């Protein structure tokens, strides 16, 4: 009895000395766990980038205050205080969720904020340079963008196009392309990408899976690529190369692809989820080309219905329109309402919307677990 009693006491002391087991397993804090408590409106707004004229960047306050994902800057003139204005916008974003500050400063005739940023040559002109020279030159431009608070550049163009023409309604690329050789475009595109990264700006390679040789320009009407079996060994190659060289953001074009999808690629599950995510294993940010394009309306979608289709198919960010003051924000609100309604009606899963918002936050380097509202 004494031994039994003593054993019981020792056991009791041992158990008492052991750390108490938690009542429930604690879950590590991540952006995903934080997003689980967000409203549908907040989630939807993260996927929307609002077009803004660089000259009126100070008018973008409602974009920041209402928690939209970012702004896309158009125009070649910006105020001298542009950088300070952007810093103020970032500081006043809803709950410090940040903004993607984008532009499409590609080079040549596609040149933004020209009074503050020195021009780059057309991609076709840079194609005769060494990759090291491309990287160095683009880095200088990226540093200038970075100093202004621009975080993302919608470049380089990885489409294959050997035509020596200025981009037009009939040719979306021309001189915007490094050339018709998949190996050359792959190498030069990666060099351009490296220059942006070295300068502190995130590159967005485009227009997946390749617009080369298409006509008309999808901004004005529908266009189809070569058949998918051909595109896989030609236009797709530079994008595969970019992904292998750590591309973190890709813009998907509005072309249809015979043998793969009759929808514009930016609205196609087969393209966004089937090829980009599953076949190529891309884990970064996916954004659409403009949902205000002629190719989108020709497929009987508006920017609002296109936003729902794109996010449902696997896009993380939707682009649209031109900066026309309050109308751009009004359209962003309409897109928000449509995305929320799609979840409520069961046409879009909340899980998909959360995944998209998570990608956007990652692209902004926002950690909700360390951000204090």
Beta strands, then each sheet from edge to edge (+ up, - down):
strand 1: 49-53
strand 2: 70-74
strand 3: 100-103
strand 4: 152-153
strand 5: 202-203
strand 6: 205-208
strand 7: 249-252
strand 8: 285-290
strand 9: 317-319
sheet 1: 1+ 2+ 3+ 4+ 5+
sheet 2: 6+ 7+ 8+ 9+
end
